Amino acid sequence: MRQTMHILVSILLWIVFGYYWYLVTHQSLSSGVVLAIKVLSLLVVLGIITTVLWIRHNERLARRDQRRSPRPSPPEILDHDHIGRRIAGPGLAALKHARVTEIDIDDQDVKSYDIQDEVD
């Protein structure tokens, strides 16, 4: 969506730019026309300078943020579930490698995980 908006704004600005050049070229050269040419030329130069500076700024940010290795994963802790219930059972590594896991919630609102070795 952001790229689409940039393209639309760019097209609109080029249309405005072309319209003003059309107006300028169809008038006799008076002091107002010369001023308009100067203003339009200044706007083009400022646009190019701003674009080049913005690109250099982004390239500098990208170089500074370059990582040689990926960030380490945060430790995976399995002591509470997403709604706050306490969890009892084997470690997270064992649960990840289990073929079948049975989950039960008791009267004290404790969720327990049990690894089943065989399928019933």
C-alpha positions in Angstrom: 0.0 0.0 0.0 2.8 2.4 0.9 4.5 1.9 -2.5 1.2 2.4 -4.3 0.7 5.7 -2.5 4.3 6.8 -3.4 3.6 6.0 -7.0 0.3 7.9 -7.0 1.8 11.0 -5.4 4.7 10.9 -7.8 2.4 10.7 -10.8 0.2 13.6 -9.4 3.3 15.7 -8.8 4.5 15.1 -12.4 1.1 16.1 -13.7 1.2 19.3 -11.8 4.8 19.9 -12.9 3.8 19.3 -16.6 0.8 21.5 -16.3 2.8 24.4 -14.9 5.4 24.0 -17.7 2.5 24.0 -20.2 1.3 27.3 -18.7 4.8 28.8 -18.8 5.5 27.8 -22.4 2.2 29.3 -23.7 2.8 32.8 -22.3 5.0 35.6 -23.5 8.2 36.1 -21.6 7.4 38.6 -18.9 8.9 39.0 -15.5 6.2 36.6 -14.1 7.1 33.9 -16.6 10.8 34.2 -15.9 10.0 34.0 -12.1 7.8 30.9 -12.8 10.7 29.3 -14.8 13.1 30.0 -11.9 10.7 28.6 -9.3 10.0 25.4 -11.3 13.7 24.9 -11.9 14.4 25.4 -8.3 11.7 22.9 -7.3 13.2 20.3 -9.7 16.7 20.8 -8.3 15.4 20.7 -4.7 13.5 17.5 -5.5 16.6 15.8 -7.0 18.8 16.9 -4.1 16.2 15.7 -1.5 15.9 12.3 -3.2 19.7 11.8 -3.4 20.1 12.8 0.3 17.2 10.5 1.3 18.8 7.6 -0.6 22.2 8.2 1.0 20.5 8.5 4.5 18.8 5.1 4.0 22.0 3.5 2.7 23.9 4.7 5.7 21.2 3.3 8.0 21.3 0.0 6.2 25.1 -0.3 6.5 25.1 0.6 10.2 22.3 -2.0 11.0 23.9 -4.9 9.1 24.2 -7.9 11.3 26.9 -10.6 10.7 24.8 -13.2 12.4 21.1 -13.6 13.3 19.9 -12.6 16.7 19.7 -15.4 19.2 16.3 -16.8 19.9 14.8 -15.8 23.2 14.7 -18.6 25.7 11.5 -20.7 25.5 9.9 -20.9 28.9 6.9 -23.1 29.5 5.7 -22.3 33.0 2.4 -20.5 32.2 0.1 -20.6 29.2 -1.4 -17.6 27.4 -4.2 -17.1 29.8 -2.1 -17.4 32.9 -2.6 -21.1 34.0 0.4 -22.8 35.6 1.8 -25.6 33.5 3.2 -28.9 34.8 4.9 -31.6 32.8 8.2 -32.5 31.0 10.4 -29.9 29.5 9.7 -28.1 26.3 12.3 -30.0 24.4 10.6 -33.3 25.3 7.2 -32.0 24.3 8.5 -30.9 20.9 9.9 -34.4 20.1 6.9 -36.3 21.5 4.7 -38.1 19.0 1.6 -37.9 21.2 0.9 -35.4 24.0 -2.0 -35.6 26.4 -3.1 -32.3 27.9 -5.3 -32.1 31.0 -6.5 -29.2 33.3 -7.2 -30.1 36.9 -9.4 -28.5 39.6 -6.6 -26.1 40.7 -6.5 -24.7 37.1 -3.1 -26.3 36.4 -2.5 -27.5 32.8 -0.5 -30.7 32.7 1.2 -32.2 29.7 1.8 -36.0 29.5 3.8 -37.7 26.8 2.3 -40.9 25.5 4.8 -43.3 24.0 2.2 -45.4 22.2 -1.0 -44.5 20.4 -4.1 -46.1 21.9 
